[in-house]
Amino acid sequence: MRRDLPARTPLPLSIDDGIGVAISGYRGSIAAASLYVAILSSEGKILYEGLGGLDVIQEVASAARVHDAPRWALAPRRDSMNDAAELREGIERAFERRLGATASAW
């Protein structure tokens, strides 16, 4: 599931053919919440496994500047998990696509 990158302030974005969209002064991963669904038989055999993205739980925020270069850090989002439509979409995806199909799309 694709989400817009949350930010407290406007980000200095650039497009790089090798990596895609880059944020000048920041490189790394951002945390997101996902839902893992497993349906088991009465014998404990896995009948279905699915995974769906719910929401990004961090945002990019400005940090202390070093030598006049913008610096960025991750901070917890205050509004994560507030959009019921996006949460519903993530839950639906967890039940629509088996885990194998989800993982192959990464």
Secondary structure as UniProt FT lines:
FT   STRAND          13..16
FT   TURN            17..19
FT   STRAND          20..23
FT   TURN            24..25
FT   STRAND          32..40
FT   TURN            42..43
FT   STRAND          46..56
FT   STRAND          58..62
FT   TURN            67..68
FT   STRAND          72..76
FT   TURN            80..81
FT   HELIX           84..96
FT   HELIX           99..104
//
